[in-house]
Amino acid sequence: MNKILIVEASDSDRRLMSGLLVKSGYEPIAVESMEAAKEEVAKLPPGAVVVTAMKFAHGTAQELVNWQKREGYKFPVIAIVDNLNPLEIADVMKGWGAVDIIQRPAIDKQLVETVGRYARPEKVVLTLTDDLIPRQSESFRRIEKSIRTIAATNANAIIFGECGTGKEQIAKQIYLHSSRAQKPCTVIEAGGAALVGQHDPTTLRSEIYNRMEGYFKKADGGTIIIKNVQLLSFDKQSVLLHILENEHPDVRVICTAEPELLKMVSGKRFRPNLFYILRQVDIPVPPLREVTEDIESLSDYFLTLYANKTEQDRKRLDVSAIKALKLHQWPGNVRELKDVILFAAFHTSDNVITQPTPRHIGRRNAHNTNPSIAPIIPATQRRPFFMRLRLEMDALPRLFDMLLFVFIVRHFFYASIDYRSFACSLTRPRADAKKGCSPFGLKIRAVGLEIFQSKGKRIALLRTFSITSKQTS
């Protein structure tokens, strides 16, 4: 909800403007003096707008604009003028002053529209909790069962999965359901600043060792979660292995890792002995593209969060939007889906998020006024035709096209049929067939293939299905 600062000496006009802005979903702040205006400007959040009279208690609009410039504030200022005096308007708008004006007699007609041109919506950030997001797939049910099973033990664990699949939430659920939940939980990013330091292998003490030992002491009796453990350098692996093997801390270690960790172990880039100490049990998390049945429930969850955060009515996805989401490959997995849903909800004025037409999938269309998720799904990551068949409602007509094409090509290649007469018999009445066809007359376009004859050679190109012919001129 954008904040709008009103600087106006008239009580009645302040009440009028506040009422209009509240009805339009804004949060007005009304003051009557220069000092009060300065105090409120200093507290305004990004996206706010200042609406000010030309003159008010102890100041003018021009003085307020000049003060904003000196202090480095860049909130757009809309001036309220009593009449359209060109000199007065030029004075308040000169030198990047007021961005627009409102005539006082037309406040009720111009205020909301003018403010709407300059108010910038505040950025909405959805922060996910440690709770698991409800999902429908059988794979996720197995993960929930594994969490309960592993939590009942003290075994170290590695959660395998691609970036953005929710590995950290799974690791925290193991901690929360375990007997160590009353003890501390420390989260460390393996490639982050927490483990930055120098290591001298000739001495037992080093900066990395001191840091890592400190984390284990802090989490005594509890759990350490190491995110992206595959990013540990060889020196850090040695320090971690030394602590686990020689000091035997009373700490459970849960790691998250991308699948490449297994290749690193086989390629001797990750110490095998450390790997097997950390991976006493593991949980594989499938990428989102393999559990597309979860997309709808995940999207509904994010839309509910967005509605609660913005205090708006909950938006929903229509069938075309859900189908478009299922066609995407999701290299960023659940994290990418969250960003896509947030982007679509933010830019959709209606309560329904839709997908206009299939051709819009995968490219940003600046002239597309129909809000949709289409602009954010790259066409290069759509699934191939044969993978899309099971999702498309028009699969049967396409299958018919394919069968018809096989029939035509079979006769075209293997039967003794004159190409030109064959083309004419397919595309024109029999009486017209005697007139003959051009050597370029036959074009058989099928799902994925175009065949035509040119100077005795058959040429194949990628096209869609149709049969056409031309008369010789």
Secondary structure, 3 states (H helix, E strand, C coil): CCEEEEECCCHHHHHHHHHHHHHCCCEEEEECEHHHHHHHHHHCCCCCEEEEECEEECEEHHHHHHHHHHHCCCCCEEEEECCCCHHHHHHHHCCCCCCEEEEHHHHHHHHHHHHHHHCCCCCCCCCCCCCCCCCCCHHHHHHHHHHHHHHCCCCCEEEECCCCCCHHHHHHHHHHCCCCCCCCEEEEECCCHHHCCCCCCCCCCCHHHHHHHHHHHHCCCCEEEEECHHHCCHHHHHHHHHHHHHHCCCCEEEEEECCHHHHHHHCCCCCHHHHHHHCCEEEECCCHHHCHHHHHHHHHHHHHHHHHHHCCCCCEECHHHHHHHHHCCCCCHHHHHHHHHHHHHHCCCCCEEECCCHHHCCCCCCCCCCCECHHHCCHHHCCCHHHHCCCCCCHHHHHHHHHHHHHHHHHHHHCCCCHHHHHHHHHCCHHHHCCCCCCCCCEEEECCEEEEEECCEEEEECCCCEEECCCCC
